[in-house]
Amino acid sequence: MTAKDIMSSEVYTISPDLTVGEAVLIMARKKVHNLPVVDANGSFMGLFSLRRITLALMPMAAQIGEDVMDFELAFIGDDSDDYLRRLKQIGDQPVSTMLEKKQKLRFCSPDTPIPHLLQLLSENPMTLPVLVLKGENQHVAGMVSNWDVLTKIALSLYGKPVQEDAADSKPNSSNDEGHA
């Protein structure tokens, strides 16, 4: 089994001059967390991610550095208007200003064996996918997330997912004991 067997090949790509606001709308409509950014020739330039948007929405005191702050931020007064204001501030910027740092990304080819792909995923402690690039022009062939690996391998081992029987599942209710 290789990357091409388990990758998500329906990948939405965007151009570097698309605004952050437009990209956020695409992410919401398509229900994706990451959008590869490609140039006019379709070559990979970078990754625009939900993670980067989340970091940009954090209060200014928390934006000292991703690895610097590791304490409770509850003391910072912030309301929803503050988040909307920050999103509006970054919304008109091109996505090229908010790409993931290249050193945080992992890459492979469609023929990468699963053990190497698992190693690439485990090297990255964040939820970023491994980007599957092909050819000299580095065109995006797909992306592989931990979820892709889990579902594809589990399905090949256990077969098709079984539909939950209505009698077997109960809605989560606030009256259930033991649930927070």
BAFI-858560 format. One record per atom (N, C-alpha, C): atom name; x, y, z; residue in one letter. Coordinates in Angstrom, 1 decimal, padded with zeros to 4 digits. Example, Ala and Ser with C-alpha at 12.3 -4.5 7.8 and 13.67 -1.06 7.14 Angstrom:
// residues 2
kemar,x,y,z,vexlo
N,013.2,-005.7,007.8,a
CA,012.3,-004.5,007.8,a
C,013.2,-003.3,007.8,a
N,012.8,-002.2,007.1,s
CA,013.7,-001.1,007.1,s
C,012.9,000.0,007.9,s
END
This chain:
// residues 180
kemar,x,y,z,vexlo
N,000.9,-001.2,000.0,m
CA,000.0,000.0,000.0,m
C,000.9,001.2,000.0,m
N,000.5,002.2,-000.8,t
CA,001.3,003.5,-000.9,t
C,000.4,004.7,-000.6,t
N,001.0,005.9,-000.7,a
CA,000.3,007.1,-000.4,a
C,-000.9,007.3,-001.4,a
N,-000.7,006.9,-002.7,k
CA,-001.8,007.1,-003.6,k
C,-003.0,006.2,-003.3,k
N,-002.8,005.1,-002.5,d
CA,-003.9,004.3,-002.2,d
C,-004.8,004.9,-001.0,d
N,-004.2,005.7,-000.2,i
CA,-005.0,006.2,000.9,i
C,-005.1,007.7,000.9,i
N,-004.5,008.5,000.0,m
CA,-004.6,009.9,000.1,m
C,-005.9,010.4,-000.3,m
N,-006.3,011.6,000.2,s
CA,-007.5,012.3,-000.3,s
C,-007.0,013.0,-001.6,s
N,-007.6,012.6,-002.7,s
CA,-007.2,013.2,-004.0,s
C,-008.1,014.3,-004.4,s
N,-009.2,014.5,-003.7,e
CA,-010.1,015.6,-004.0,e
C,-009.6,016.8,-003.1,e
N,-008.6,017.5,-003.7,v
CA,-008.0,018.6,-002.9,v
C,-008.3,019.9,-003.6,v
N,-008.8,020.8,-002.8,y
CA,-009.1,022.2,-003.3,y
C,-007.9,023.0,-003.2,y
N,-007.4,023.6,-004.3,t
CA,-006.3,024.5,-004.2,t
C,-006.7,025.9,-004.5,t
N,-005.8,026.8,-004.0,i
CA,-006.1,028.3,-004.2,i
C,-004.9,029.0,-004.7,i
N,-005.1,030.2,-005.2,s
CA,-004.0,031.0,-005.7,s
C,-003.4,031.8,-004.6,s
N,-002.2,032.2,-004.6,p
CA,-001.6,033.0,-003.6,p
C,-002.2,034.4,-003.4,p
N,-002.8,034.9,-004.4,d
CA,-003.4,036.3,-004.3,d
C,-004.8,036.3,-003.8,d
N,-005.4,035.1,-003.5,l
CA,-006.7,035.0,-002.9,l
C,-006.7,035.6,-001.5,l
N,-007.7,036.3,-001.1,t
CA,-007.7,036.9,000.2,t
C,-007.9,035.9,001.3,t
N,-007.5,036.2,002.5,v
CA,-007.7,035.3,003.6,v
C,-009.3,035.1,003.8,v
N,-010.0,036.2,003.7,g
CA,-011.5,036.1,003.8,g
C,-012.1,035.2,002.8,g
N,-011.7,035.2,001.6,e
CA,-012.2,034.3,000.5,e
C,-011.8,032.9,000.8,e
N,-010.6,032.7,001.3,a
CA,-010.1,031.3,001.6,a
C,-010.9,030.8,002.8,a
N,-011.2,031.6,003.8,v
CA,-012.0,031.1,004.9,v
C,-013.3,030.7,004.5,v
N,-014.0,031.4,003.6,l
CA,-015.3,031.0,003.0,l
C,-015.2,029.7,002.3,l
N,-014.1,029.5,001.5,i
CA,-014.0,028.2,000.8,i
C,-013.8,027.1,001.8,i
N,-013.0,027.3,002.8,m
CA,-012.8,026.3,003.8,m
C,-014.1,025.9,004.5,m
N,-014.9,026.9,004.8,a
CA,-016.2,026.7,005.5,a
C,-017.2,025.9,004.6,a
N,-017.2,026.3,003.3,r
CA,-018.2,025.7,002.4,r
C,-017.7,024.3,002.0,r
N,-016.5,024.1,001.9,k
CA,-016.0,022.7,001.5,k
C,-015.7,021.9,002.7,k
N,-015.7,022.4,003.9,k
CA,-015.5,021.7,005.1,k
C,-014.1,021.1,005.1,k
N,-013.1,021.9,004.8,v
CA,-011.7,021.5,004.8,v
C,-010.9,022.3,005.8,v
N,-009.8,021.8,006.3,h
CA,-009.0,022.5,007.3,h
C,-007.7,023.1,006.6,h
N,-007.4,022.6,005.4,n
CA,-006.1,023.0,004.8,n
C,-006.4,023.2,003.3,n
N,-005.8,024.3,002.7,l
CA,-005.8,024.5,001.3,l
C,-004.4,024.7,000.8,l
N,-004.0,023.8,-000.1,p
CA,-002.7,024.1,-000.8,p
C,-002.8,025.3,-001.7,p
N,-001.7,026.1,-001.6,v
CA,-001.6,027.3,-002.5,v
C,-000.7,026.9,-003.6,v
N,-001.2,027.2,-004.9,v
CA,-000.4,026.8,-006.1,v
C,-000.3,028.1,-007.0,v
N,000.8,028.1,-007.7,d
CA,001.0,029.2,-008.7,d
C,000.2,029.0,-009.9,d
N,000.4,029.8,-010.9,a
CA,-000.4,029.8,-012.2,a
C,-000.2,028.5,-012.9,a
N,001.0,027.8,-012.7,n
CA,001.3,026.6,-013.4,n
C,000.8,025.4,-012.6,n
N,000.2,025.6,-011.4,g
CA,-000.3,024.5,-010.6,g
C,000.8,023.9,-009.7,g
N,001.9,024.6,-009.6,s
CA,003.0,024.1,-008.7,s
C,002.7,024.5,-007.3,s
N,003.0,023.6,-006.3,f
CA,002.8,023.9,-004.9,f
C,003.7,025.0,-004.4,f
N,003.1,026.0,-003.7,m
CA,003.8,027.1,-003.1,m
C,003.8,027.1,-001.6,m
N,002.7,026.6,-001.0,g
CA,002.6,026.6,000.4,g
C,001.2,026.1,000.9,g
N,001.0,026.1,002.2,l
CA,-000.2,025.5,002.7,l
C,-000.9,026.6,003.6,l
N,-002.1,026.9,003.3,f
CA,-003.0,027.8,004.1,f
C,-003.8,026.9,005.0,f
N,-003.8,027.2,006.3,s
CA,-004.4,026.2,007.2,s
C,-005.3,026.9,008.2,s
N,-006.2,026.1,008.7,l
CA,-007.1,026.6,009.8,l
C,-006.3,026.9,011.0,l
N,-005.2,026.1,011.2,r
CA,-004.3,026.4,012.3,r
C,-003.7,027.8,012.3,r
N,-003.3,028.3,011.1,r
CA,-002.8,029.6,011.0,r
C,-003.8,030.7,011.3,r
N,-005.1,030.4,010.9,i
CA,-006.2,031.4,011.1,i
C,-006.4,031.4,012.6,i
N,-006.4,030.3,013.3,t
CA,-006.7,030.2,014.7,t
C,-005.6,031.0,015.5,t
N,-004.3,030.8,015.1,l
CA,-003.3,031.6,015.7,l
C,-003.4,033.1,015.5,l
N,-003.9,033.5,014.3,a
CA,-004.1,034.9,014.0,a
C,-005.2,035.5,014.8,a
N,-006.2,034.7,015.2,l
CA,-007.3,035.2,016.0,l
C,-007.1,035.3,017.5,l
N,-006.0,034.7,017.9,m
CA,-005.6,034.7,019.3,m
C,-005.4,036.2,019.8,m
N,-005.6,036.5,021.0,p
CA,-005.3,037.8,021.6,p
C,-003.9,038.1,021.3,p
N,-003.6,039.4,021.2,m
CA,-002.2,039.9,020.9,m
C,-001.2,039.3,021.9,m
N,-001.6,039.3,023.2,a
CA,-000.7,038.8,024.2,a
C,-000.3,037.4,024.0,a
N,-001.1,036.6,023.3,a
CA,-000.8,035.2,023.1,a
C,000.0,035.0,021.8,a
N,000.2,036.1,021.0,q
CA,000.9,035.9,019.7,q
C,002.4,036.2,019.8,q
N,002.9,036.1,021.0,i
CA,004.4,036.3,021.2,i
C,005.1,035.3,020.4,i
N,004.7,034.1,020.4,g
CA,005.4,033.0,019.7,g
C,004.7,031.7,020.0,g
N,004.6,030.9,019.0,e
CA,003.9,029.6,019.1,e
C,004.4,028.7,020.2,e
N,005.7,028.7,020.4,d
CA,006.4,027.9,021.3,d
C,006.6,028.5,022.7,d
N,006.4,029.8,022.8,v
CA,006.8,030.6,023.9,v
C,005.8,030.5,025.0,v
N,004.5,030.7,024.7,m
CA,003.5,030.7,025.7,m
C,002.9,029.4,026.0,m
N,002.9,029.0,027.2,d
CA,002.4,027.7,027.6,d
C,001.8,027.9,029.0,d
N,000.8,028.8,029.1,f
CA,000.2,029.1,030.3,f
C,-001.3,029.5,030.0,f
N,-002.1,029.6,031.1,e
CA,-003.5,029.9,031.0,e
C,-003.7,031.3,030.5,e
N,-004.6,031.5,029.4,l
CA,-004.8,032.8,028.9,l
C,-006.2,033.3,029.3,l
N,-006.8,032.7,030.3,a
CA,-008.2,033.1,030.7,a
C,-008.2,034.5,031.3,a
N,-007.1,035.0,031.7,f
CA,-007.1,036.3,032.3,f
C,-007.2,037.4,031.3,f
N,-007.0,037.1,030.0,i
CA,-007.1,038.1,029.0,i
C,-008.6,038.3,028.6,i
N,-009.0,039.6,028.8,g
CA,-010.4,039.9,028.4,g
C,-010.6,040.0,026.9,g
N,-011.5,039.2,026.4,d
CA,-011.7,039.1,025.0,d
C,-013.2,038.8,024.7,d
N,-013.8,039.4,023.8,d
CA,-015.2,039.0,023.5,d
C,-015.2,038.7,022.0,d
N,-016.4,038.3,021.5,s
CA,-016.5,037.9,020.1,s
C,-016.3,039.0,019.1,s
N,-016.5,040.2,019.5,d
CA,-016.2,041.4,018.7,d
C,-014.7,041.5,018.4,d
N,-013.9,041.2,019.4,d
CA,-012.5,041.2,019.3,d
C,-012.0,040.2,018.2,d
N,-012.6,039.0,018.2,y
CA,-012.2,038.0,017.2,y
C,-012.7,038.4,015.8,y
N,-013.9,039.0,015.7,l
CA,-014.4,039.5,014.4,l
C,-013.5,040.6,013.9,l
N,-013.1,041.5,014.8,r
CA,-012.2,042.6,014.4,r
C,-010.9,042.0,013.9,r
N,-010.3,041.0,014.6,r
CA,-009.0,040.5,014.1,r
C,-009.2,039.7,012.8,r
N,-010.3,039.0,012.6,l
CA,-010.5,038.3,011.4,l
C,-010.7,039.4,010.2,l
N,-011.4,040.5,010.5,k
CA,-011.5,041.5,009.5,k
C,-010.2,042.1,009.1,k
N,-009.3,042.3,010.1,q
CA,-008.0,042.8,009.9,q
C,-007.2,042.0,008.9,q
N,-007.3,040.7,009.1,i
CA,-006.5,039.8,008.3,i
C,-007.2,039.3,007.0,i
N,-008.5,039.6,007.0,g
CA,-009.4,039.1,005.9,g
C,-009.0,039.6,004.5,g
N,-008.5,040.8,004.4,d
CA,-008.1,041.4,003.1,d
C,-006.7,041.1,002.7,d
N,-005.9,040.5,003.5,q
CA,-004.5,040.1,003.2,q
C,-004.6,038.9,002.2,q
N,-003.6,038.8,001.4,p
CA,-003.5,037.6,000.5,p
C,-003.1,036.4,001.4,p
N,-003.5,035.3,001.0,v
CA,-003.2,034.1,001.8,v
C,-001.7,033.8,001.8,v
N,-001.0,034.3,000.8,s
CA,000.5,034.1,000.8,s
C,001.2,034.7,002.0,s
N,000.5,035.6,002.7,t
CA,001.1,036.2,003.9,t
C,000.9,035.3,005.2,t
N,000.1,034.3,005.0,m
CA,-000.3,033.4,006.2,m
C,000.0,031.9,005.9,m
N,001.0,031.6,005.2,l
CA,001.2,030.2,004.9,l
C,002.0,029.5,006.0,l
N,001.8,028.2,006.2,e
CA,002.5,027.4,007.1,e
C,004.0,027.5,006.8,e
N,004.8,027.5,007.8,k
CA,006.3,027.5,007.6,k
C,006.7,026.2,006.9,k
N,007.5,026.3,005.9,k
CA,007.9,025.1,005.1,k
C,008.5,024.0,006.0,k
N,009.2,024.4,007.1,q
CA,009.9,023.4,007.9,q
C,008.8,022.6,008.7,q
N,007.6,023.1,008.8,k
CA,006.5,022.3,009.5,k
C,005.8,021.4,008.6,k
N,006.0,021.5,007.3,l
CA,005.3,020.6,006.4,l
C,006.1,019.4,006.1,l
N,005.4,018.3,005.7,r
CA,006.0,017.1,005.3,r
C,005.5,016.7,003.9,r
N,006.3,016.2,003.1,f
CA,006.0,015.9,001.7,f
C,006.4,014.4,001.3,f
N,005.6,013.9,000.3,c
CA,006.0,012.6,-000.2,c
C,005.5,012.5,-001.6,c
N,005.8,011.4,-002.3,s
CA,005.3,011.2,-003.6,s
C,004.2,010.2,-003.6,s
N,003.4,010.1,-004.7,p
CA,002.3,009.1,-004.6,p
C,002.8,007.7,-004.4,p
N,004.0,007.3,-004.7,d
CA,004.5,006.0,-004.5,d
C,005.2,005.7,-003.1,d
N,005.1,006.7,-002.2,t
CA,005.7,006.5,-000.9,t
C,005.0,005.4,-000.2,t
N,005.8,004.4,000.4,p
CA,005.2,003.3,001.1,p
C,004.6,003.8,002.4,p
N,003.6,003.1,002.9,i
CA,002.9,003.4,004.1,i
C,003.8,003.6,005.3,i
N,004.8,002.7,005.6,p
CA,005.6,002.9,006.7,p
C,006.3,004.2,006.7,p
N,006.8,004.7,005.6,h
CA,007.5,006.0,005.5,h
C,006.4,007.1,005.7,h
N,005.2,006.9,005.2,l
CA,004.2,007.9,005.4,l
C,003.8,008.0,006.8,l
N,003.7,006.9,007.5,l
CA,003.4,007.0,009.0,l
C,004.5,007.7,009.7,l
N,005.8,007.5,009.3,q
CA,006.9,008.2,009.9,q
C,006.7,009.7,009.7,q
N,006.4,010.1,008.5,l
CA,006.2,011.5,008.2,l
C,005.1,012.1,009.1,l
N,004.0,011.4,009.2,l
CA,002.9,011.9,010.0,l
C,003.3,012.0,011.5,l
N,004.0,011.0,012.0,s
CA,004.4,011.0,013.4,s
C,005.5,012.1,013.7,s
N,006.2,012.5,012.7,e
CA,007.2,013.6,012.9,e
C,006.6,014.9,013.2,e
N,005.4,015.1,012.7,n
CA,004.7,016.4,012.8,n
C,003.7,016.3,013.9,n
N,003.9,017.0,015.1,p
CA,003.0,016.9,016.2,p
C,001.7,017.7,016.0,p
N,001.6,018.4,014.9,m
CA,000.4,019.2,014.6,m
C,-000.5,018.4,013.8,m
N,-001.6,018.9,013.5,t
CA,-002.6,018.2,012.7,t
C,-002.5,018.5,011.2,t
N,-001.3,018.9,010.8,l
CA,-001.1,019.2,009.3,l
C,-000.9,017.9,008.6,l
N,-001.5,017.9,007.4,p
CA,-001.4,016.6,006.6,p
C,000.0,016.5,005.9,p
N,000.3,015.3,005.4,v
CA,001.4,015.2,004.5,v
C,001.0,015.5,003.1,v
N,001.7,016.4,002.4,l
CA,001.3,016.7,001.0,l
C,001.9,015.8,000.0,l
N,001.1,015.3,-000.9,v
CA,001.6,014.3,-001.9,v
C,001.8,015.1,-003.2,v
N,003.0,015.3,-003.5,l
CA,003.4,016.1,-004.7,l
C,003.9,015.2,-005.8,l
N,003.7,015.5,-007.1,k
CA,004.2,014.7,-008.2,k
C,004.8,015.5,-009.2,k
N,005.8,014.9,-009.9,g
CA,006.5,015.5,-011.0,g
C,007.5,016.6,-010.6,g
N,008.2,017.0,-011.6,e
CA,009.2,018.1,-011.4,e
C,008.6,019.4,-011.0,e
N,007.4,019.7,-011.4,n
CA,006.7,020.9,-011.1,n
C,006.0,020.9,-009.8,n
N,006.1,019.8,-009.1,q
CA,005.5,019.6,-007.7,q
C,004.1,020.0,-007.7,q
N,003.3,019.3,-008.5,h
CA,001.8,019.5,-008.5,h
C,001.2,018.7,-007.4,h
N,000.2,019.2,-006.8,v
CA,-000.4,018.6,-005.6,v
C,-001.3,017.4,-006.2,v
N,-000.9,016.2,-005.8,a
CA,-001.7,015.0,-006.2,a
C,-002.7,014.7,-005.1,a
N,-002.4,015.1,-003.9,g
CA,-003.4,014.8,-002.8,g
C,-002.8,015.1,-001.4,g
N,-003.5,014.8,-000.4,m
CA,-003.0,015.0,001.0,m
C,-003.3,013.8,001.8,m
N,-002.5,013.5,002.8,v
CA,-002.7,012.4,003.7,v
C,-002.7,012.9,005.1,v
N,-003.8,012.6,005.8,s
CA,-003.9,013.0,007.2,s
C,-003.9,011.7,008.1,s
N,-003.8,011.9,009.3,n
CA,-003.9,010.7,010.2,n
C,-005.3,010.0,010.1,n
N,-006.3,010.8,009.8,w
CA,-007.6,010.3,009.6,w
C,-007.7,009.4,008.3,w
N,-007.0,009.8,007.3,d
CA,-007.0,009.0,006.0,d
C,-006.4,007.7,006.3,d
N,-005.2,007.7,007.0,v
CA,-004.5,006.4,007.3,v
C,-005.4,005.5,008.2,v
N,-006.0,006.1,009.2,l
CA,-006.8,005.3,010.1,l
C,-008.0,004.6,009.4,l
N,-008.7,005.5,008.6,t
CA,-009.9,004.9,008.0,t
C,-009.6,004.0,006.9,t
N,-008.6,004.2,006.1,k
CA,-008.3,003.3,005.0,k
C,-007.7,002.0,005.5,k
N,-006.9,002.0,006.4,i
CA,-006.3,000.8,007.0,i
C,-007.4,000.0,007.7,i
N,-008.1,000.7,008.5,a
CA,-009.2,000.0,009.3,a
C,-010.2,-000.6,008.4,a
N,-010.6,000.1,007.3,l
CA,-011.6,-000.4,006.4,l
C,-011.0,-001.6,005.7,l
N,-009.7,-001.6,005.3,s
CA,-009.2,-002.8,004.7,s
C,-009.1,-004.0,005.6,s
N,-008.9,-003.7,006.9,l
CA,-008.9,-004.8,007.9,l
C,-010.2,-005.3,008.3,l
N,-011.2,-004.4,008.6,y
CA,-012.5,-004.7,009.1,y
C,-013.6,-004.7,008.1,y
N,-013.4,-004.3,006.9,g
CA,-014.4,-004.2,005.9,g
C,-015.2,-003.0,005.9,g
N,-016.3,-003.0,005.3,k
CA,-017.2,-001.8,005.2,k
C,-017.7,-001.4,006.6,k
N,-017.8,000.0,006.8,p
CA,-018.3,000.4,008.1,p
C,-019.8,-000.1,008.3,p
N,-020.1,-000.5,009.5,v
CA,-021.5,-001.0,009.8,v
C,-022.3,000.2,010.2,v
N,-023.5,000.3,009.6,q
CA,-024.4,001.4,010.0,q
C,-024.9,001.2,011.4,q
N,-024.8,002.2,012.2,e
CA,-025.3,002.1,013.6,e
C,-026.8,001.8,013.6,e
N,-027.2,000.9,014.4,d
CA,-028.6,000.6,014.6,d
C,-029.2,001.6,015.5,d
N,-030.3,002.1,015.2,a
CA,-030.9,003.2,016.1,a
C,-031.1,002.7,017.5,a
N,-031.3,001.4,017.7,a
CA,-031.4,000.9,019.1,a
C,-030.1,000.9,019.8,a
N,-029.0,000.8,019.1,d
CA,-027.6,000.7,019.7,d
C,-027.1,002.1,020.1,d
N,-027.7,003.1,019.5,s
CA,-027.1,004.4,019.8,s
C,-028.2,005.3,020.5,s
N,-027.7,006.1,021.5,k
CA,-028.5,007.0,022.2,k
C,-028.0,008.4,022.1,k
N,-028.9,009.3,021.9,p
CA,-028.5,010.7,021.8,p
C,-027.8,011.1,023.1,p
N,-026.8,012.0,023.0,n
CA,-026.2,012.5,024.2,n
C,-027.1,013.6,024.8,n
N,-027.4,013.4,026.1,s
CA,-028.3,014.3,026.8,s
C,-027.6,014.9,028.0,s
N,-028.0,016.1,028.4,s
CA,-027.4,016.7,029.5,s
C,-027.9,016.0,030.8,s
N,-028.9,015.1,030.7,n
CA,-029.3,014.4,031.9,n
C,-028.6,013.1,032.1,n
N,-027.7,012.7,031.1,d
CA,-027.0,011.4,031.3,d
C,-026.0,011.6,032.4,d
N,-025.9,010.6,033.3,e
CA,-024.9,010.6,034.4,e
C,-023.5,010.3,033.8,e
N,-022.5,010.9,034.4,g
CA,-021.2,010.6,034.0,g
C,-020.7,011.4,032.8,g
N,-021.5,012.2,032.2,h
CA,-021.1,013.1,031.1,h
C,-020.9,014.5,031.6,h
N,-019.8,015.1,031.1,a
CA,-019.5,016.5,031.6,a
C,-020.1,017.4,030.6,a
END
